[in-house]
Amino acid sequence: MKSPGVLLISAPLFFSGYGVIRLFGLADGRYGPGIDWQAAHIVGLIGMVLFVPAVLGMERLLPRGKWRSGTVIVTLIGLAATIVQFCADIVFAALATDKADMSRLSHEFSAIPGVRPAFYTVGPLLFFLGLIVLTALLVRAGRLPWWSPVVLAISTMVPLLTLDLIPIAGVGVLASVVGLSSVTEFEATSPVCQAEA
């Protein structure tokens, strides 16, 4: 069985890349519909998509159980919500004639009952909460050091202060899971491997 490997490195780096491109776009004071907006969101979208197989890889490093299955499901639901949000932002920017028009399209979408909590407030949080629990389970399984979920929790809260800190958040996410990148296969005699055989 393969580990999350390079995906757990590339996914957070793409997330950081989204934040970096966003900062460059903001530098000229005209961040909105245009190349900078689309580039940032496409890079962010790639990062979120890469997290899907990365999360599934993390799942394979854990013994079977309700916590593993439930956490992975919640994490993937949160990822799906985040992916929808990025896709919506890309589409609105492509359709809009200016920033006001983009904001109008976004508002019309988020005004649909259930859309805002599903794709903007509650839904995306499930991804980060699920990721924190997954790292905690990996600590318990001896796959990550004790500080990994702590660093991850801090990293996911940093953008709540300001979105300008997204690049730092991505690096923090990477630091919290990078230890898994060196795990290539389960040991043939490990209890996890035997349980799943």
PyMOL commands that place a pseudoatom at each C-alpha (Angstrom):
pseudoatom trace, name=CA, resn=MET, resi=1, chain=A, elem=C, hetatm=0, pos=[0.000, 0.000, 0.000]
pseudoatom trace, name=CA, resn=LYS, resi=2, chain=A, elem=C, hetatm=0, pos=[1.311, 3.387, -0.949]
pseudoatom trace, name=CA, resn=SER, resi=3, chain=A, elem=C, hetatm=0, pos=[1.652, 6.308, 1.442]
pseudoatom trace, name=CA, resn=PRO, resi=4, chain=A, elem=C, hetatm=0, pos=[0.316, 9.829, 0.781]
pseudoatom trace, name=CA, resn=GLY, resi=5, chain=A, elem=C, hetatm=0, pos=[3.943, 10.570, -0.175]
pseudoatom trace, name=CA, resn=VAL, resi=6, chain=A, elem=C, hetatm=0, pos=[4.511, 13.448, -2.540]
pseudoatom trace, name=CA, resn=LEU, resi=7, chain=A, elem=C, hetatm=0, pos=[0.825, 14.433, -2.417]
pseudoatom trace, name=CA, resn=LEU, resi=8, chain=A, elem=C, hetatm=0, pos=[1.192, 15.534, 1.191]
pseudoatom trace, name=CA, resn=ILE, resi=9, chain=A, elem=C, hetatm=0, pos=[4.008, 17.817, 0.084]
pseudoatom trace, name=CA, resn=SER, resi=10, chain=A, elem=C, hetatm=0, pos=[2.476, 19.177, -3.109]
pseudoatom trace, name=CA, resn=ALA, resi=11, chain=A, elem=C, hetatm=0, pos=[-1.060, 19.796, -1.804]
pseudoatom trace, name=CA, resn=PRO, resi=12, chain=A, elem=C, hetatm=0, pos=[-0.044, 22.240, 0.983]
pseudoatom trace, name=CA, resn=LEU, resi=13, chain=A, elem=C, hetatm=0, pos=[2.491, 23.881, -1.343]
pseudoatom trace, name=CA, resn=PHE, resi=14, chain=A, elem=C, hetatm=0, pos=[-0.228, 24.569, -3.903]
pseudoatom trace, name=CA, resn=PHE, resi=15, chain=A, elem=C, hetatm=0, pos=[-2.335, 26.016, -1.078]
pseudoatom trace, name=CA, resn=SER, resi=16, chain=A, elem=C, hetatm=0, pos=[0.563, 28.294, -0.143]
pseudoatom trace, name=CA, resn=GLY, resi=17, chain=A, elem=C, hetatm=0, pos=[0.998, 29.136, -3.821]
pseudoatom trace, name=CA, resn=TYR, resi=18, chain=A, elem=C, hetatm=0, pos=[-2.604, 30.307, -3.907]
pseudoatom trace, name=CA, resn=GLY, resi=19, chain=A, elem=C, hetatm=0, pos=[-1.868, 32.663, -1.037]
pseudoatom trace, name=CA, resn=VAL, resi=20, chain=A, elem=C, hetatm=0, pos=[1.328, 33.979, -2.620]
pseudoatom trace, name=CA, resn=ILE, resi=21, chain=A, elem=C, hetatm=0, pos=[-0.310, 34.696, -5.994]
pseudoatom trace, name=CA, resn=ARG, resi=22, chain=A, elem=C, hetatm=0, pos=[-3.200, 36.357, -4.164]
pseudoatom trace, name=CA, resn=LEU, resi=23, chain=A, elem=C, hetatm=0, pos=[-0.766, 38.686, -2.386]
pseudoatom trace, name=CA, resn=PHE, resi=24, chain=A, elem=C, hetatm=0, pos=[0.847, 39.637, -5.688]
pseudoatom trace, name=CA, resn=GLY, resi=25, chain=A, elem=C, hetatm=0, pos=[-2.601, 40.338, -7.101]
pseudoatom trace, name=CA, resn=LEU, resi=26, chain=A, elem=C, hetatm=0, pos=[-3.485, 42.541, -4.151]
pseudoatom trace, name=CA, resn=ALA, resi=27, chain=A, elem=C, hetatm=0, pos=[-0.254, 44.510, -4.494]
pseudoatom trace, name=CA, resn=ASP, resi=28, chain=A, elem=C, hetatm=0, pos=[-1.589, 46.581, -7.405]
pseudoatom trace, name=CA, resn=GLY, resi=29, chain=A, elem=C, hetatm=0, pos=[-4.923, 47.188, -5.672]
pseudoatom trace, name=CA, resn=ARG, resi=30, chain=A, elem=C, hetatm=0, pos=[-6.918, 45.597, -8.488]
pseudoatom trace, name=CA, resn=TYR, resi=31, chain=A, elem=C, hetatm=0, pos=[-7.309, 41.988, -7.377]
pseudoatom trace, name=CA, resn=GLY, resi=32, chain=A, elem=C, hetatm=0, pos=[-10.537, 40.744, -8.914]
pseudoatom trace, name=CA, resn=PRO, resi=33, chain=A, elem=C, hetatm=0, pos=[-11.592, 39.350, -12.270]
pseudoatom trace, name=CA, resn=GLY, resi=34, chain=A, elem=C, hetatm=0, pos=[-8.424, 38.820, -14.253]
pseudoatom trace, name=CA, resn=ILE, resi=35, chain=A, elem=C, hetatm=0, pos=[-5.319, 36.707, -14.658]
pseudoatom trace, name=CA, resn=ASP, resi=36, chain=A, elem=C, hetatm=0, pos=[-4.095, 37.112, -11.076]
pseudoatom trace, name=CA, resn=TRP, resi=37, chain=A, elem=C, hetatm=0, pos=[-7.441, 36.071, -9.569]
pseudoatom trace, name=CA, resn=GLN, resi=38, chain=A, elem=C, hetatm=0, pos=[-7.837, 33.099, -11.907]
pseudoatom trace, name=CA, resn=ALA, resi=39, chain=A, elem=C, hetatm=0, pos=[-4.224, 31.969, -11.461]
pseudoatom trace, name=CA, resn=ALA, resi=40, chain=A, elem=C, hetatm=0, pos=[-4.509, 32.101, -7.679]
pseudoatom trace, name=CA, resn=HIS, resi=41, chain=A, elem=C, hetatm=0, pos=[-7.776, 30.204, -7.582]
pseudoatom trace, name=CA, resn=ILE, resi=42, chain=A, elem=C, hetatm=0, pos=[-6.701, 27.576, -10.117]
pseudoatom trace, name=CA, resn=VAL, resi=43, chain=A, elem=C, hetatm=0, pos=[-3.557, 26.902, -8.085]
pseudoatom trace, name=CA, resn=GLY, resi=44, chain=A, elem=C, hetatm=0, pos=[-5.676, 26.713, -4.919]
pseudoatom trace, name=CA, resn=LEU, resi=45, chain=A, elem=C, hetatm=0, pos=[-8.128, 24.374, -6.632]
pseudoatom trace, name=CA, resn=ILE, resi=46, chain=A, elem=C, hetatm=0, pos=[-5.302, 22.057, -7.695]
pseudoatom trace, name=CA, resn=GLY, resi=47, chain=A, elem=C, hetatm=0, pos=[-4.125, 21.974, -4.098]
pseudoatom trace, name=CA, resn=MET, resi=48, chain=A, elem=C, hetatm=0, pos=[-7.565, 21.024, -2.814]
pseudoatom trace, name=CA, resn=VAL, resi=49, chain=A, elem=C, hetatm=0, pos=[-7.965, 18.305, -5.452]
pseudoatom trace, name=CA, resn=LEU, resi=50, chain=A, elem=C, hetatm=0, pos=[-4.550, 16.874, -4.509]
pseudoatom trace, name=CA, resn=PHE, resi=51, chain=A, elem=C, hetatm=0, pos=[-5.697, 16.662, -0.899]
pseudoatom trace, name=CA, resn=VAL, resi=52, chain=A, elem=C, hetatm=0, pos=[-8.303, 14.050, -1.899]
pseudoatom trace, name=CA, resn=PRO, resi=53, chain=A, elem=C, hetatm=0, pos=[-5.830, 11.221, -2.663]
pseudoatom trace, name=CA, resn=ALA, resi=54, chain=A, elem=C, hetatm=0, pos=[-3.588, 12.522, 0.138]
pseudoatom trace, name=CA, resn=VAL, resi=55, chain=A, elem=C, hetatm=0, pos=[-6.399, 12.072, 2.680]
pseudoatom trace, name=CA, resn=LEU, resi=56, chain=A, elem=C, hetatm=0, pos=[-7.162, 8.613, 1.293]
pseudoatom trace, name=CA, resn=GLY, resi=57, chain=A, elem=C, hetatm=0, pos=[-3.472, 7.803, 1.656]
pseudoatom trace, name=CA, resn=MET, resi=58, chain=A, elem=C, hetatm=0, pos=[-3.556, 8.942, 5.281]
pseudoatom trace, name=CA, resn=GLU, resi=59, chain=A, elem=C, hetatm=0, pos=[-6.541, 6.671, 5.801]
pseudoatom trace, name=CA, resn=ARG, resi=60, chain=A, elem=C, hetatm=0, pos=[-4.517, 3.668, 4.635]
pseudoatom trace, name=CA, resn=LEU, resi=61, chain=A, elem=C, hetatm=0, pos=[-1.897, 4.392, 7.276]
pseudoatom trace, name=CA, resn=LEU, resi=62, chain=A, elem=C, hetatm=0, pos=[-4.469, 3.901, 10.033]
pseudoatom trace, name=CA, resn=PRO, resi=63, chain=A, elem=C, hetatm=0, pos=[-6.036, 0.724, 11.449]
pseudoatom trace, name=CA, resn=ARG, resi=64, chain=A, elem=C, hetatm=0, pos=[-9.658, 0.172, 10.578]
pseudoatom trace, name=CA, resn=GLY, resi=65, chain=A, elem=C, hetatm=0, pos=[-12.270, 1.620, 12.890]
pseudoatom trace, name=CA, resn=LYS, resi=66, chain=A, elem=C, hetatm=0, pos=[-15.226, 3.970, 13.189]
pseudoatom trace, name=CA, resn=TRP, resi=67, chain=A, elem=C, hetatm=0, pos=[-13.023, 6.948, 13.940]
pseudoatom trace, name=CA, resn=ARG, resi=68, chain=A, elem=C, hetatm=0, pos=[-10.962, 6.376, 10.810]
pseudoatom trace, name=CA, resn=SER, resi=69, chain=A, elem=C, hetatm=0, pos=[-13.947, 5.922, 8.512]
pseudoatom trace, name=CA, resn=GLY, resi=70, chain=A, elem=C, hetatm=0, pos=[-16.009, 8.725, 10.007]
pseudoatom trace, name=CA, resn=THR, resi=71, chain=A, elem=C, hetatm=0, pos=[-13.137, 11.206, 10.012]
pseudoatom trace, name=CA, resn=VAL, resi=72, chain=A, elem=C, hetatm=0, pos=[-12.229, 10.473, 6.396]
pseudoatom trace, name=CA, resn=ILE, resi=73, chain=A, elem=C, hetatm=0, pos=[-15.855, 10.923, 5.304]
pseudoatom trace, name=CA, resn=VAL, resi=74, chain=A, elem=C, hetatm=0, pos=[-16.135, 14.258, 7.134]
pseudoatom trace, name=CA, resn=THR, resi=75, chain=A, elem=C, hetatm=0, pos=[-12.788, 15.414, 5.710]
pseudoatom trace, name=CA, resn=LEU, resi=76, chain=A, elem=C, hetatm=0, pos=[-13.788, 14.526, 2.145]
pseudoatom trace, name=CA, resn=ILE, resi=77, chain=A, elem=C, hetatm=0, pos=[-17.151, 16.280, 2.547]
pseudoatom trace, name=CA, resn=GLY, resi=78, chain=A, elem=C, hetatm=0, pos=[-15.277, 19.388, 3.668]
pseudoatom trace, name=CA, resn=LEU, resi=79, chain=A, elem=C, hetatm=0, pos=[-12.892, 19.044, 0.747]
pseudoatom trace, name=CA, resn=ALA, resi=80, chain=A, elem=C, hetatm=0, pos=[-15.797, 18.758, -1.687]
pseudoatom trace, name=CA, resn=ALA, resi=81, chain=A, elem=C, hetatm=0, pos=[-17.305, 21.946, -0.253]
pseudoatom trace, name=CA, resn=THR, resi=82, chain=A, elem=C, hetatm=0, pos=[-13.981, 23.767, -0.587]
pseudoatom trace, name=CA, resn=ILE, resi=83, chain=A, elem=C, hetatm=0, pos=[-13.554, 22.565, -4.170]
pseudoatom trace, name=CA, resn=VAL, resi=84, chain=A, elem=C, hetatm=0, pos=[-17.034, 23.844, -5.041]
pseudoatom trace, name=CA, resn=GLN, resi=85, chain=A, elem=C, hetatm=0, pos=[-16.154, 27.224, -3.520]
pseudoatom trace, name=CA, resn=PHE, resi=86, chain=A, elem=C, hetatm=0, pos=[-12.979, 27.516, -5.599]
pseudoatom trace, name=CA, resn=CYS, resi=87, chain=A, elem=C, hetatm=0, pos=[-14.799, 26.431, -8.759]
pseudoatom trace, name=CA, resn=ALA, resi=88, chain=A, elem=C, hetatm=0, pos=[-17.571, 28.959, -8.137]
pseudoatom trace, name=CA, resn=ASP, resi=89, chain=A, elem=C, hetatm=0, pos=[-15.048, 31.763, -7.644]
pseudoatom trace, name=CA, resn=ILE, resi=90, chain=A, elem=C, hetatm=0, pos=[-13.306, 30.822, -10.908]
pseudoatom trace, name=CA, resn=VAL, resi=91, chain=A, elem=C, hetatm=0, pos=[-16.586, 30.707, -12.847]
pseudoatom trace, name=CA, resn=PHE, resi=92, chain=A, elem=C, hetatm=0, pos=[-17.854, 34.013, -11.419]
pseudoatom trace, name=CA, resn=ALA, resi=93, chain=A, elem=C, hetatm=0, pos=[-14.574, 35.716, -12.305]
pseudoatom trace, name=CA, resn=ALA, resi=94, chain=A, elem=C, hetatm=0, pos=[-14.783, 34.354, -15.849]
pseudoatom trace, name=CA, resn=LEU, resi=95, chain=A, elem=C, hetatm=0, pos=[-18.362, 35.608, -16.271]
pseudoatom trace, name=CA, resn=ALA, resi=96, chain=A, elem=C, hetatm=0, pos=[-17.976, 38.981, -14.561]
pseudoatom trace, name=CA, resn=THR, resi=97, chain=A, elem=C, hetatm=0, pos=[-17.167, 42.202, -16.363]
pseudoatom trace, name=CA, resn=ASP, resi=98, chain=A, elem=C, hetatm=0, pos=[-15.681, 43.840, -13.257]
pseudoatom trace, name=CA, resn=LYS, resi=99, chain=A, elem=C, hetatm=0, pos=[-15.252, 43.355, -9.515]
pseudoatom trace, name=CA, resn=ALA, resi=100, chain=A, elem=C, hetatm=0, pos=[-18.739, 44.640, -8.706]
pseudoatom trace, name=CA, resn=ASP, resi=101, chain=A, elem=C, hetatm=0, pos=[-20.262, 42.207, -11.184]
pseudoatom trace, name=CA, resn=MET, resi=102, chain=A, elem=C, hetatm=0, pos=[-18.229, 39.350, -9.695]
pseudoatom trace, name=CA, resn=SER, resi=103, chain=A, elem=C, hetatm=0, pos=[-19.426, 40.265, -6.210]
pseudoatom trace, name=CA, resn=ARG, resi=104, chain=A, elem=C, hetatm=0, pos=[-23.015, 40.334, -7.487]
pseudoatom trace, name=CA, resn=LEU, resi=105, chain=A, elem=C, hetatm=0, pos=[-22.714, 36.855, -9.004]
pseudoatom trace, name=CA, resn=SER, resi=106, chain=A, elem=C, hetatm=0, pos=[-21.122, 35.525, -5.831]
pseudoatom trace, name=CA, resn=HIS, resi=107, chain=A, elem=C, hetatm=0, pos=[-23.845, 37.091, -3.683]
pseudoatom trace, name=CA, resn=GLU, resi=108, chain=A, elem=C, hetatm=0, pos=[-26.599, 35.623, -5.844]
pseudoatom trace, name=CA, resn=PHE, resi=109, chain=A, elem=C, hetatm=0, pos=[-25.043, 32.167, -5.499]
pseudoatom trace, name=CA, resn=SER, resi=110, chain=A, elem=C, hetatm=0, pos=[-24.493, 32.403, -1.743]
pseudoatom trace, name=CA, resn=ALA, resi=111, chain=A, elem=C, hetatm=0, pos=[-28.026, 33.736, -1.283]
pseudoatom trace, name=CA, resn=ILE, resi=112, chain=A, elem=C, hetatm=0, pos=[-29.465, 30.397, -2.446]
pseudoatom trace, name=CA, resn=PRO, resi=113, chain=A, elem=C, hetatm=0, pos=[-30.776, 28.650, 0.698]
pseudoatom trace, name=CA, resn=GLY, resi=114, chain=A, elem=C, hetatm=0, pos=[-28.166, 26.321, 2.151]
pseudoatom trace, name=CA, resn=VAL, resi=115, chain=A, elem=C, hetatm=0, pos=[-25.335, 27.406, -0.166]
pseudoatom trace, name=CA, resn=ARG, resi=116, chain=A, elem=C, hetatm=0, pos=[-23.529, 29.713, 2.255]
pseudoatom trace, name=CA, resn=PRO, resi=117, chain=A, elem=C, hetatm=0, pos=[-23.231, 27.221, 5.145]
pseudoatom trace, name=CA, resn=ALA, resi=118, chain=A, elem=C, hetatm=0, pos=[-22.548, 24.320, 2.789]
pseudoatom trace, name=CA, resn=PHE, resi=119, chain=A, elem=C, hetatm=0, pos=[-19.790, 25.890, 0.701]
pseudoatom trace, name=CA, resn=TYR, resi=120, chain=A, elem=C, hetatm=0, pos=[-18.543, 28.966, 2.559]
pseudoatom trace, name=CA, resn=THR, resi=121, chain=A, elem=C, hetatm=0, pos=[-18.860, 28.707, 6.321]
pseudoatom trace, name=CA, resn=VAL, resi=122, chain=A, elem=C, hetatm=0, pos=[-19.510, 25.226, 7.751]
pseudoatom trace, name=CA, resn=GLY, resi=123, chain=A, elem=C, hetatm=0, pos=[-18.558, 22.952, 4.843]
pseudoatom trace, name=CA, resn=PRO, resi=124, chain=A, elem=C, hetatm=0, pos=[-14.920, 24.027, 4.329]
pseudoatom trace, name=CA, resn=LEU, resi=125, chain=A, elem=C, hetatm=0, pos=[-14.287, 23.935, 8.093]
pseudoatom trace, name=CA, resn=LEU, resi=126, chain=A, elem=C, hetatm=0, pos=[-15.057, 20.209, 8.051]
pseudoatom trace, name=CA, resn=PHE, resi=127, chain=A, elem=C, hetatm=0, pos=[-12.000, 19.657, 5.869]
pseudoatom trace, name=CA, resn=PHE, resi=128, chain=A, elem=C, hetatm=0, pos=[-9.621, 21.322, 8.306]
pseudoatom trace, name=CA, resn=LEU, resi=129, chain=A, elem=C, hetatm=0, pos=[-11.259, 19.782, 11.385]
pseudoatom trace, name=CA, resn=GLY, resi=130, chain=A, elem=C, hetatm=0, pos=[-11.134, 16.357, 9.749]
pseudoatom trace, name=CA, resn=LEU, resi=131, chain=A, elem=C, hetatm=0, pos=[-7.481, 16.835, 8.838]
pseudoatom trace, name=CA, resn=ILE, resi=132, chain=A, elem=C, hetatm=0, pos=[-6.647, 17.718, 12.445]
pseudoatom trace, name=CA, resn=VAL, resi=133, chain=A, elem=C, hetatm=0, pos=[-8.401, 14.595, 13.733]
pseudoatom trace, name=CA, resn=LEU, resi=134, chain=A, elem=C, hetatm=0, pos=[-6.644, 12.460, 11.099]
pseudoatom trace, name=CA, resn=THR, resi=135, chain=A, elem=C, hetatm=0, pos=[-3.253, 13.717, 12.248]
pseudoatom trace, name=CA, resn=ALA, resi=136, chain=A, elem=C, hetatm=0, pos=[-4.239, 13.030, 15.867]
pseudoatom trace, name=CA, resn=LEU, resi=137, chain=A, elem=C, hetatm=0, pos=[-5.158, 9.459, 14.885]
pseudoatom trace, name=CA, resn=LEU, resi=138, chain=A, elem=C, hetatm=0, pos=[-1.822, 9.126, 13.082]
pseudoatom trace, name=CA, resn=VAL, resi=139, chain=A, elem=C, hetatm=0, pos=[-0.060, 10.292, 16.256]
pseudoatom trace, name=CA, resn=ARG, resi=140, chain=A, elem=C, hetatm=0, pos=[-1.905, 7.606, 18.168]
pseudoatom trace, name=CA, resn=ALA, resi=141, chain=A, elem=C, hetatm=0, pos=[-0.848, 5.051, 15.543]
pseudoatom trace, name=CA, resn=GLY, resi=142, chain=A, elem=C, hetatm=0, pos=[2.773, 6.133, 15.905]
pseudoatom trace, name=CA, resn=ARG, resi=143, chain=A, elem=C, hetatm=0, pos=[3.018, 7.607, 12.414]
pseudoatom trace, name=CA, resn=LEU, resi=144, chain=A, elem=C, hetatm=0, pos=[3.421, 11.270, 13.402]
pseudoatom trace, name=CA, resn=PRO, resi=145, chain=A, elem=C, hetatm=0, pos=[4.977, 13.151, 16.339]
pseudoatom trace, name=CA, resn=TRP, resi=146, chain=A, elem=C, hetatm=0, pos=[2.740, 14.534, 19.080]
pseudoatom trace, name=CA, resn=TRP, resi=147, chain=A, elem=C, hetatm=0, pos=[3.095, 18.127, 17.874]
pseudoatom trace, name=CA, resn=SER, resi=148, chain=A, elem=C, hetatm=0, pos=[1.696, 17.506, 14.376]
pseudoatom trace, name=CA, resn=PRO, resi=149, chain=A, elem=C, hetatm=0, pos=[-1.996, 18.125, 15.196]
pseudoatom trace, name=CA, resn=VAL, resi=150, chain=A, elem=C, hetatm=0, pos=[-0.996, 21.159, 17.308]
pseudoatom trace, name=CA, resn=VAL, resi=151, chain=A, elem=C, hetatm=0, pos=[0.901, 22.753, 14.426]
pseudoatom trace, name=CA, resn=LEU, resi=152, chain=A, elem=C, hetatm=0, pos=[-1.913, 21.851, 12.034]
pseudoatom trace, name=CA, resn=ALA, resi=153, chain=A, elem=C, hetatm=0, pos=[-4.571, 23.371, 14.296]
pseudoatom trace, name=CA, resn=ILE, resi=154, chain=A, elem=C, hetatm=0, pos=[-2.598, 26.617, 14.617]
pseudoatom trace, name=CA, resn=SER, resi=155, chain=A, elem=C, hetatm=0, pos=[-1.982, 26.690, 10.850]
pseudoatom trace, name=CA, resn=THR, resi=156, chain=A, elem=C, hetatm=0, pos=[-5.670, 26.308, 10.030]
pseudoatom trace, name=CA, resn=MET, resi=157, chain=A, elem=C, hetatm=0, pos=[-6.609, 29.122, 12.420]
pseudoatom trace, name=CA, resn=VAL, resi=158, chain=A, elem=C, hetatm=0, pos=[-4.026, 31.596, 11.087]
pseudoatom trace, name=CA, resn=PRO, resi=159, chain=A, elem=C, hetatm=0, pos=[-6.065, 32.580, 7.973]
pseudoatom trace, name=CA, resn=LEU, resi=160, chain=A, elem=C, hetatm=0, pos=[-8.984, 33.468, 10.255]
pseudoatom trace, name=CA, resn=LEU, resi=161, chain=A, elem=C, hetatm=0, pos=[-6.902, 36.448, 11.385]
pseudoatom trace, name=CA, resn=THR, resi=162, chain=A, elem=C, hetatm=0, pos=[-6.216, 37.542, 7.812]
pseudoatom trace, name=CA, resn=LEU, resi=163, chain=A, elem=C, hetatm=0, pos=[-6.198, 35.751, 4.461]
pseudoatom trace, name=CA, resn=ASP, resi=164, chain=A, elem=C, hetatm=0, pos=[-2.789, 37.330, 3.839]
pseudoatom trace, name=CA, resn=LEU, resi=165, chain=A, elem=C, hetatm=0, pos=[-1.331, 34.613, 6.085]
pseudoatom trace, name=CA, resn=ILE, resi=166, chain=A, elem=C, hetatm=0, pos=[-2.468, 31.754, 3.810]
pseudoatom trace, name=CA, resn=PRO, resi=167, chain=A, elem=C, hetatm=0, pos=[1.120, 31.135, 2.571]
pseudoatom trace, name=CA, resn=ILE, resi=168, chain=A, elem=C, hetatm=0, pos=[2.266, 30.616, 6.171]
pseudoatom trace, name=CA, resn=ALA, resi=169, chain=A, elem=C, hetatm=0, pos=[-0.743, 28.394, 6.861]
pseudoatom trace, name=CA, resn=GLY, resi=170, chain=A, elem=C, hetatm=0, pos=[0.160, 26.180, 3.911]
pseudoatom trace, name=CA, resn=VAL, resi=171, chain=A, elem=C, hetatm=0, pos=[3.733, 25.797, 5.172]
pseudoatom trace, name=CA, resn=GLY, resi=172, chain=A, elem=C, hetatm=0, pos=[2.368, 24.896, 8.613]
pseudoatom trace, name=CA, resn=VAL, resi=173, chain=A, elem=C, hetatm=0, pos=[0.101, 22.224, 7.130]
pseudoatom trace, name=CA, resn=LEU, resi=174, chain=A, elem=C, hetatm=0, pos=[3.094, 20.844, 5.241]
pseudoatom trace, name=CA, resn=ALA, resi=175, chain=A, elem=C, hetatm=0, pos=[5.246, 20.789, 8.391]
pseudoatom trace, name=CA, resn=SER, resi=176, chain=A, elem=C, hetatm=0, pos=[2.557, 18.910, 10.315]
pseudoatom trace, name=CA, resn=VAL, resi=177, chain=A, elem=C, hetatm=0, pos=[2.302, 16.012, 7.848]
pseudoatom trace, name=CA, resn=VAL, resi=178, chain=A, elem=C, hetatm=0, pos=[5.672, 15.969, 6.065]
pseudoatom trace, name=CA, resn=GLY, resi=179, chain=A, elem=C, hetatm=0, pos=[6.799, 13.049, 8.236]
pseudoatom trace, name=CA, resn=LEU, resi=180, chain=A, elem=C, hetatm=0, pos=[4.415, 10.809, 6.315]
pseudoatom trace, name=CA, resn=SER, resi=181, chain=A, elem=C, hetatm=0, pos=[6.136, 11.518, 3.001]
pseudoatom trace, name=CA, resn=SER, resi=182, chain=A, elem=C, hetatm=0, pos=[8.954, 9.107, 3.857]
pseudoatom trace, name=CA, resn=VAL, resi=183, chain=A, elem=C, hetatm=0, pos=[6.585, 6.198, 4.494]
pseudoatom trace, name=CA, resn=THR, resi=184, chain=A, elem=C, hetatm=0, pos=[6.377, 4.236, 1.250]
pseudoatom trace, name=CA, resn=GLU, resi=185, chain=A, elem=C, hetatm=0, pos=[4.729, 1.002, 2.281]
pseudoatom trace, name=CA, resn=PHE, resi=186, chain=A, elem=C, hetatm=0, pos=[3.306, -0.818, 5.266]
pseudoatom trace, name=CA, resn=GLU, resi=187, chain=A, elem=C, hetatm=0, pos=[5.619, -3.267, 6.901]
pseudoatom trace, name=CA, resn=ALA, resi=188, chain=A, elem=C, hetatm=0, pos=[4.488, -6.768, 5.989]
pseudoatom trace, name=CA, resn=THR, resi=189, chain=A, elem=C, hetatm=0, pos=[4.336, -7.797, 9.641]
pseudoatom trace, name=CA, resn=SER, resi=190, chain=A, elem=C, hetatm=0, pos=[2.644, -4.684, 10.996]
pseudoatom trace, name=CA, resn=PRO, resi=191, chain=A, elem=C, hetatm=0, pos=[-0.651, -5.089, 12.919]
pseudoatom trace, name=CA, resn=VAL, resi=192, chain=A, elem=C, hetatm=0, pos=[-2.307, -2.596, 10.591]
pseudoatom trace, name=CA, resn=CYS, resi=193, chain=A, elem=C, hetatm=0, pos=[-1.327, -4.615, 7.534]
pseudoatom trace, name=CA, resn=GLN, resi=194, chain=A, elem=C, hetatm=0, pos=[-2.507, -7.859, 9.144]
pseudoatom trace, name=CA, resn=ALA, resi=195, chain=A, elem=C, hetatm=0, pos=[-5.823, -6.277, 10.155]
pseudoatom trace, name=CA, resn=GLU, resi=196, chain=A, elem=C, hetatm=0, pos=[-6.506, -5.163, 6.596]
pseudoatom trace, name=CA, resn=ALA, resi=197, chain=A, elem=C, hetatm=0, pos=[-5.310, -8.354, 4.887]
for i in range(1, 197): cmd.bond("trace and resi %d" % i, "trace and resi %d" % (i + 1))
show_as sticks, trace
zoom trace
